[in-house]
Amino acid sequence: MNHDDVSPTVSPQALAILQTLEDAGYETWCVGGAIRDALLGDIGHDVDLATAATPDVVQRLFRRTVAVGIAHGTVGVLDAAGTLHEVTTFRRDVTTDGRHAVVAFGVSLDDDLARRDFTINAIAYHPPRHAWHDPFDGRGDLARRLLRAVGDPATRFREDRLRILRALRFAARLDLTIDPPTWLAAQALAHDTGDLSAERVLGEWVKGLKTARAPADLVRLWRESGVAAVWMPEATASMPAGDLTRRDPVVLTALACAPGATVWRRLKGSTPEIRRAERIDAGPAEPASAAPVDVRRWMQAVGPAADDLAQMATLRWGEAALWPGVMAGVRARGEATSRGELALTGADLIEAGVSPGPAMGERLERLLRAVIDDPALNTRSALLALLRSTP
């Protein structure tokens, strides 16, 4: 691709913000992931803006702004439709502790690009002039399908340890090879990611699973870099290699890690995510056979985990996984696999003389087992007759 012929998408609203800043005497460029992605052929995203104007100037020039991250130079400018456009002052890092940075303003565009993580993210574009500013040859690295740190890789990773995880995510998403010095620095400093907050690591893991061309590649990179040893030693090499259309992080984590619930607790996932992972771990992973009666018994045993486990089987075995289709048939026919699906209620049992309490639960469970074995029994009259015929 001739990058000089590429025109990244810049909305009229973003272009108007850029023009207002430049008319006021402040150099302004389009930056960010949208520029990188446009060079790769994806022109569907709007851009962020980097400017010589300080945050107070940006707030003065525009009537509607949001203090997105004033300490780091970012102001959100709202257009007439209420869409927020991020405008960030050219900045350089003064101090960093591997998780947070203190920045200074009043620097050049080159200084601003020099503090970025990878060359492919250190590219600026000026729409009115159709000019590119690419001091670290990020466009060349994109053409070479290479992910390379800006400057010294170890320095970049020590400034922000999350950049190691971002390297793995970008490589898996964009199908890039990590430049050898960058890769060696990531491996050497992988243990430092243990100082990151679990929430930040979880965010990168989930974004990585959802955007990787093949999640198996992301898992491999986490393992080979050493990051998995820090955050998910449960990770195995059993992840399906193919691309996936449905990107459910709980299911994909369960495919990559056993037990998965341990990972979600370590990464401080939400309570629903942890509960789902626990039910998946509890299993059993599949029914005894693809016979409908065995599938119904299994569905009754695993309860809410049935869909997650069926999806995992389909991802693992593809068309060879017969029983997920049998499960769909059980549901399509309305065959009961839980007490709530019985054609008999607790009120019916009380009317039949069964007292509330453990005895009622035992009777319902007995009826459910009978219905699972023979779905034709799931009528009110048949269940009442069965109830009367058994002690």
Secondary structure, DSSP 8 states (H G I E B T S, - for coil): --GGG------HHHHHHHHHHHHTT--EEEESHHHHHHHTT---S--EEEESS-HHHHHHH-SSEEEEEGGGTEEEEE-TT--EEEEEE--EEEEE-BS-EEEE-S--HHHHHHTSSBGGG--EEETTTTEEE-TT-HHHHHHTTEE-BSS-HHHHHHHBTHHHHHHHHHHHHHT-EE-HHHHHHHHHHGGGGGGS-HHHHHHHHHHHHHH-SSHHHHHHHHHHHTHHHHH-TTB-S-S--S--S---HHHHHHHHBSSHHHHHHHTT--HHHHHHHHHHHHS-SS-SSSSHHHHHHHHHHHGGGHHHHHHHHHHHHGGG--HHHHHHHHHHTT---SGGGSS--HHHHHHTT--TTHHHHHHHHHHHHHHHH-GGG-SHHHHHHHHHH--
